[in-house]
């Protein structure tokens, strides 16, 4: 029995010293110290040992087990340390190297311009209201005083889904829907995507964005309209900006006007940007037509109001001096990075 224990001890220690991986150490532990290991087998055969020898043999088995376990722990610590050192060599980090730059995106030029427009009007007490892009022709045309024989209703100008439903050609239907609710007074802007059957070129697109505004209250006059838009222009294009109004025609406003802003590039002196005129056309506006108020359930004898509308892309093109509207939609990262 003594010779057998000595052999087991020597073999186990030799295998432990030769081990070069933690997995091999685990195999040795199972082979010698496990439930079916060699030392466990010796203990199970203690019944064959003379009674007076059993204490001595039991002590020898315990000493062998303790020695094997101690050597195994030493080898385990050594192998773990070496594995950690190898890992550190493989995963070394040079803290002096520059960090990788995070590729963080930013708002599209259209959205930058929209946020600026919204900031200005919200600061003047306006509410931002949205509406559906697929609209009933009743809201898109009829309630805006656009009769059935008007050119805007032609399929060459508007995308019709069926005779009663179309893709909205302006965000004015949002104004009609808001007026129908009957909650007065109204001070709102309606930004959103609109659709018209236009050919794609430097200044046109079948899909673009508008921002339209509406004010309905008692005693609203054209002077209120002029003062509001003059303040908007100063906020957007600079405190020295001036505005002028030219008579125009829109079915849903009367009187109506086109508004120009003094060229912020040359200060109104005339340059290539304003084509020598000193002025840049910016939006259309006017007093809400009494018939529009009536169709939306508002008494035109008690309430008046004004409306205005501008192309968001035009604002972005002017503000950032972009000469081709198509650049906004081509998703060229070299262009978009500038904003």
C-alpha positions in Angstrom: 0.0 0.0 0.0 2.9 2.3 0.8 4.5 1.7 -2.5 1.2 2.3 -4.3 0.7 5.6 -2.5 4.3 6.7 -3.3 3.8 5.8 -7.0 0.5 7.8 -7.1 2.2 10.8 -5.5 5.2 10.8 -7.8 3.1 10.4 -11.0 0.6 13.2 -9.9 3.4 15.6 -9.1 5.2 14.9 -12.4 2.1 15.5 -14.4 1.3 18.7 -12.5 4.8 20.0 -13.3 4.4 19.1 -16.9 1.0 20.8 -17.3 0.9 23.9 -19.5 -2.8 24.6 -19.4 -5.5 25.0 -16.7 -7.6 22.4 -18.5 -4.9 19.8 -18.0 -4.7 20.5 -14.3 -8.4 19.9 -14.0 -8.0 16.5 -15.7 -5.2 15.6 -13.2 -7.5 16.6 -10.2 -10.2 14.4 -11.5 -7.8 11.5 -12.1 -6.3 11.5 -8.7 -8.6 13.3 -6.3 -12.1 12.8 -7.9 -14.8 10.4 -6.7 -13.3 7.7 -8.9 -9.7 8.9 -8.6 -6.8 6.8 -7.5 -6.5 8.2 -4.0 -10.2 7.7 -3.5 -9.8 4.1 -4.7 -7.0 3.5 -2.0 -9.4 4.8 0.7 -12.1 2.4 -0.5 -9.7 -0.5 -0.1 -8.9 0.3 3.5 -11.0 -2.6 4.5 -8.3 -4.9 3.2 -5.7 -3.3 5.5 -5.0 -4.7 8.9 -6.8 -2.8 11.6 -3.6 -1.7 13.3 -2.2 -0.3 10.0 -5.3 1.7 9.0 -4.4 4.9 10.9 -1.0 5.0 9.4 -2.2 4.3 5.9 -5.1 6.9 6.3 -2.5 9.5 7.4 -0.3 8.7 4.3 -3.3 9.1 2.0 -4.2 12.5 3.6 -0.6 13.7 3.3 -0.5 12.7 -0.3 -3.8 14.4 -1.0 -2.6 17.6 0.8 0.7 17.6 -1.2 -1.0 17.1 -4.5 -3.6 19.8 -3.8 -0.9 22.3 -2.7 1.2 21.6 -5.8 -1.9 21.9 -8.0 -2.8 25.3 -6.5 0.7 26.5 -7.1 0.6 25.4 -10.7 -2.8 26.9 -11.1 -1.7 30.3 -9.9 1.4 30.1 -12.1 -0.6 29.2 -15.2 -3.2 31.9 -14.5 -0.5 34.5 -14.1 1.2 33.5 -17.4 -2.2 33.5 -19.2 -2.9 37.0 -17.9 0.5 38.2 -19.0 -0.1 36.8 -22.5 -3.5 38.4 -22.6 -1.9 41.8 -21.6 0.6 41.4 -24.4 -2.1 40.7 -27.0 -4.4 43.4 -25.8 -1.9 46.1 -25.1 -3.3 49.7 -25.5 -1.1 52.6 -26.4 -2.7 55.4 -24.4 -0.6 58.0 -26.3 -2.5 57.2 -29.6 -5.2 59.7 -30.6 -8.8 58.5 -29.9 -11.1 57.4 -32.7 -13.3 60.3 -33.7 -17.0 59.6 -33.3 -18.9 60.2 -36.5 -21.8 62.1 -35.1 -24.5 63.3 -37.4 -26.4 66.6 -37.4 -29.6 68.2 -38.6 -30.3 68.6 -42.3 -30.1 72.2 -43.6 -33.9 72.1 -44.1 -34.4 71.2 -40.5 -31.9 73.8 -39.3 -33.9 76.5 -41.2 -37.2 75.1 -39.9 -36.1 75.2 -36.3 -35.0 78.8 -36.8 -38.4 79.7 -38.3 -40.3 77.9 -35.5 -38.1 79.6 -32.9 -39.0 83.1 -34.2 -42.7 82.5 -34.4 -43.0 80.6 -31.2 -41.3 83.5 -29.6 -44.1 85.7 -30.9 -46.7 83.5 -29.4 -47.5 81.2 -32.3 -48.4 77.5 -32.0 -46.9 74.9 -34.3 -49.7 72.7 -35.8 -49.4 69.7 -38.1 -51.9 68.0 -40.4 -52.2 65.0 -42.8 -50.2 64.9 -46.0 -52.9 62.9 -47.8 -55.8 65.3 -47.8 -59.5 65.6 -48.9 -59.8 68.0 -51.9 -62.4 69.8 -49.9 -59.8 71.0 -47.4 -57.0 71.4 -50.0 -59.2 73.4 -52.4 -62.8 74.2 -51.7 -62.4 75.6 -48.1 -59.5 77.7 -49.5 -61.8 79.4 -52.0 -60.3 77.5 -54.9 -63.3 76.7 -57.2 -63.6 73.4 -59.2 -62.5 75.1 -62.5 -59.3 76.5 -61.0 -56.0 75.4 -62.7 -54.6 74.1 -59.4 -57.1 71.3 -59.5 -55.8 70.0 -62.8 -54.0 66.7 -62.7 -51.0 68.4 -64.3 -50.5 70.4 -61.1 -51.8 68.1 -58.3 -51.3 64.4 -57.4 -54.8 63.0 -57.1 -55.4 59.6 -55.5 -59.1 59.6 -56.4 -61.5 62.4 -57.2 -61.9 63.3 -53.6 -58.4 62.7 -52.1 -55.1 64.1 -53.2 -51.6 64.7 -51.8 -51.8 68.2 -50.3 -50.3 70.9 -52.6 -49.8 73.3 -49.6 -50.1 73.2 -45.8 -53.1 75.6 -45.9 -55.5 72.7 -45.2 -54.1 72.7 -41.7 -55.3 76.3 -41.3 -58.8 75.3 -42.5 -58.9 72.4 -40.1 -57.8 74.6 -37.2 -60.4 77.3 -38.0 -63.1 74.7 -38.1 -62.4 73.8 -34.5 -63.7 77.3 -33.5 -61.2 77.9 -30.8 -60.4 81.6 -31.2 -58.2 83.6 -31.3 -55.7 81.6 -33.6 -52.0 82.2 -33.9 -50.4 79.3 -35.6 -47.8 78.1 -38.2 -48.1 74.9 -40.2 -44.9 73.4 -41.4 -44.8 70.3 -43.5 -44.2 68.4 -46.7 -46.3 69.3 -49.8 -46.5 67.8 -53.3 -46.9 69.3 -56.8 -46.5 67.9 -60.2 -43.3 69.9 -61.0 -40.3 68.9 -63.0 -37.1 68.5 -61.0 -34.7 71.4 -61.6 -32.5 73.9 -59.6 -35.6 75.6 -58.1 -38.4 73.0 -58.3 -39.2 69.6 -57.0 -42.4 67.4 -56.9 -41.9 67.2 -53.1 -40.8 70.1 -51.0 -41.7 71.8 -47.7 -43.8 74.8 -46.7 -44.3 76.9 -43.6 -47.7 78.7 -43.6 -49.0 81.0 -40.9 -52.4 82.1 -39.8 -53.7 84.7 -37.3 -57.5 85.1 -36.6 -58.7 87.6 -34.0 -60.8 90.7 -33.6 -59.5 93.9 -35.3 -56.6 92.3 -37.2 -55.4 94.5 -40.0 -52.9 94.5 -42.8 -50.7 96.6 -40.6 -50.4 93.7 -38.2 -49.4 91.5 -41.1 -46.7 93.9 -42.2 -45.3 94.3 -38.7 -45.2 90.6 -38.0 -43.4 89.7 -41.2 -41.0 92.7 -40.9 -40.0 91.4 -37.4 -39.7 87.9 -38.8 -37.3 89.1 -41.5 -35.2 91.0 -39.1 -34.8 87.9 -36.9 -34.0 85.6 -39.7 -31.9 87.7 -42.0 -30.5 90.4 -39.7 -31.6 93.5 -37.9 -31.0 95.8 -40.9 -33.4 93.8 -43.2 -36.2 95.8 -44.8 -39.3 94.5 -46.5 -41.6 95.6 -49.2 -45.0 94.3 -50.4 -46.1 94.0 -54.0 -49.8 93.5 -54.9 -50.6 89.9 -56.0 -53.5 87.5 -56.2 -54.2 84.4 -54.0 -57.7 82.9 -53.9 -57.8 82.6 -50.1 -56.6 86.1 -49.2 -57.9 89.5 -50.2 -56.0 91.8 -50.4 -52.9 89.7 -51.3 -49.3 90.5 -51.7 -45.8 89.1 -52.4 -43.2 90.2 -49.8 -39.6 90.9 -50.7 -36.7 91.3 -48.2 -33.7 93.6 -48.8 -30.7 91.6 -50.0 -28.7 90.6 -47.0 -25.7 90.1 -49.2 -25.3 93.6 -50.5 -27.6 95.5 -48.1 -29.9 96.4 -51.0 -27.3 98.0 -53.3 -27.6 95.3 -55.9 -25.4 92.3 -56.5 -25.3 88.9 -58.3 -27.2 87.3 -55.5 -30.3 89.6 -55.8 -29.8 89.9 -59.6 -29.0 93.6 -59.2 -32.4 94.5 -57.8 -31.5 94.8 -54.2 -34.5 92.7 -53.2 -35.3 89.0 -52.8 -38.8 87.5 -53.1 -39.4 85.6 -49.9 -43.1 84.7 -49.4 -46.8 85.4 -50.2 -49.3 86.8 -47.8 -52.6 88.6 -47.4 -55.8 89.1 -45.4 -57.9 86.0 -45.0 -60.8 86.1 -47.5 -64.2 86.6 -45.8 -65.6 83.7 -47.7 -62.9 81.4 -46.3 -63.8 82.5 -42.8 -67.5 81.8 -43.5 -66.8 78.3 -44.9 -64.9 77.5 -41.7 -67.7 78.7 -39.4 -66.1 82.0 -38.4 -68.2 85.3 -38.6 -66.2 87.7 -40.9 -68.2 90.6 -39.4 -66.5 89.9 -36.0 -63.2 88.4 -36.9 -60.5 89.1 -39.4 -57.1 87.6 -39.9 -54.0 87.3 -42.1 -52.1 84.4 -43.6 -48.7 83.9 -45.2 -46.8 81.1 -46.7 -43.2 80.4 -47.6 -41.1 77.6 -49.1 -38.8 76.2 -46.5 -36.3 75.1 -49.1 -36.2 78.7 -50.4 -35.4 79.9 -46.9 -32.6 77.4 -46.6 -31.3 78.3 -50.1 -31.2 82.0 -49.3 -29.9 81.7 -45.8 -27.0 79.4 -46.7 -26.5 80.8 -50.3 -27.1 77.5 -52.0 -27.8 77.9 -55.7 -29.4 74.5 -56.5 -32.3 73.0 -54.6 -31.3 69.5 -55.7 -28.2 69.6 -53.5 -30.6 69.4 -50.5 -31.8 65.9 -51.5 -28.8 64.2 -53.1 -27.4 63.1 -49.7 -23.8 64.1 -50.7 -22.0 63.9 -47.3 -19.4 66.4 -48.6 -22.2 69.0 -49.0 -24.2 68.2 -45.9 -21.1 68.3 -43.7 -20.9 72.1 -44.2 -24.0 72.6 -42.1 
